[in-house]
């Protein structure tokens, strides 16, 4: 059985090795990662007034530069879900899917 000192020493060495191994990744190497430049698709869970009036304007201010897009909305209330689909479709200019309980 190893002592606590030996365990801590080996843990520190292992952590240092991992840190030093990760330092050689340049910005150029990140561009070679598969999917690193793909668009991030976002789904809205709960289309409320708070989302529409507060979160959506913030999202709209930054989604192009961050390569994000809203593709779907889910709400347990059918009326809200339908309003969300219409509002988001009009806002982003493409079809938005409405989801409820794994159904479209």
C-alpha positions as CSV (number, residue, x, y, z in Angstrom):
1,X,0.0,0.0,0.0
2,X,1.4,3.4,-1.0
3,X,1.6,6.3,1.4
4,X,-0.2,9.6,0.9
5,X,3.0,11.3,0.1
6,X,3.8,8.8,-2.7
7,X,0.2,9.2,-4.1
8,X,0.3,13.0,-4.0
9,X,3.8,13.0,-5.7
10,X,2.6,10.7,-8.5
11,X,-0.6,12.7,-8.9
12,X,1.4,16.0,-9.2
13,X,3.7,14.4,-11.8
14,X,0.9,13.0,-13.8
15,X,-1.0,16.3,-13.8
16,X,2.2,18.2,-14.8
17,X,2.8,15.8,-17.7
18,X,-0.8,16.3,-19.0
19,X,-0.5,20.1,-18.7
20,X,2.8,20.1,-20.6
21,X,1.5,17.8,-23.2
22,X,-1.4,20.1,-23.9
23,X,0.6,23.2,-24.3
24,X,1.9,22.4,-27.7
25,X,-1.5,22.7,-29.4
26,X,-1.5,25.8,-31.5
27,X,-4.5,27.7,-32.9
28,X,-3.8,26.0,-36.3
29,X,-4.2,22.6,-34.8
30,X,-7.7,23.4,-33.5
31,X,-8.9,24.1,-37.0
32,X,-8.0,20.4,-37.9
33,X,-10.4,19.0,-35.3
34,X,-13.4,17.4,-37.0
35,X,-16.5,19.5,-36.4
36,X,-14.6,22.4,-34.8
37,X,-16.1,24.9,-37.3
38,X,-19.6,23.5,-37.6
39,X,-22.6,25.5,-36.6
40,X,-24.0,24.9,-33.2
41,X,-27.7,24.1,-33.4
42,X,-29.8,25.3,-30.4
43,X,-33.2,24.1,-29.3
44,X,-35.4,26.4,-27.1
45,X,-37.1,24.6,-24.2
46,X,-40.1,26.6,-23.1
47,X,-41.1,29.6,-25.3
48,X,-42.0,32.2,-22.6
49,X,-42.2,35.9,-22.5
50,X,-38.9,35.9,-20.6
51,X,-37.3,34.0,-23.5
52,X,-38.9,36.2,-26.2
53,X,-38.2,39.5,-24.6
54,X,-34.9,38.9,-22.8
55,X,-32.9,35.9,-24.0
56,X,-33.8,36.0,-27.7
57,X,-32.6,39.6,-28.3
58,X,-29.3,38.7,-26.6
59,X,-29.0,35.6,-28.8
60,X,-29.8,37.6,-32.0
61,X,-27.0,40.0,-31.2
62,X,-24.3,37.3,-31.2
63,X,-25.5,34.2,-33.1
64,X,-23.9,35.0,-36.4
65,X,-20.4,35.8,-35.1
66,X,-20.6,32.7,-32.8
67,X,-22.0,30.4,-35.6
68,X,-25.1,29.4,-33.6
69,X,-28.6,28.8,-35.0
70,X,-32.0,28.1,-33.4
71,X,-33.6,25.0,-35.1
72,X,-36.3,24.0,-32.8
73,X,-38.7,24.9,-30.0
74,X,-40.3,22.7,-27.4
75,X,-43.1,23.6,-25.0
76,X,-45.7,21.5,-23.3
77,X,-48.4,24.1,-24.0
78,X,-49.4,23.7,-27.7
79,X,-50.3,27.4,-28.1
80,X,-46.9,28.6,-26.8
81,X,-45.1,26.0,-29.0
82,X,-47.0,27.2,-32.1
83,X,-46.3,30.8,-31.3
84,X,-42.7,30.0,-30.7
85,X,-42.4,28.2,-34.1
86,X,-44.0,31.1,-35.9
87,X,-42.0,33.8,-34.1
88,X,-38.7,32.1,-34.5
89,X,-39.4,31.3,-38.1
90,X,-40.2,34.9,-38.9
91,X,-37.2,36.1,-36.9
92,X,-34.5,33.8,-38.4
93,X,-36.0,33.3,-41.9
94,X,-36.0,29.6,-41.9
95,X,-38.2,26.7,-40.7
96,X,-38.2,26.0,-37.0
97,X,-39.4,22.6,-35.8
98,X,-41.8,22.3,-32.9
99,X,-41.3,19.4,-30.5
100,X,-43.4,17.9,-27.7
101,X,-42.8,14.5,-26.2
102,X,-40.6,13.2,-29.0
103,X,-43.2,14.3,-31.6
104,X,-42.9,17.0,-34.3
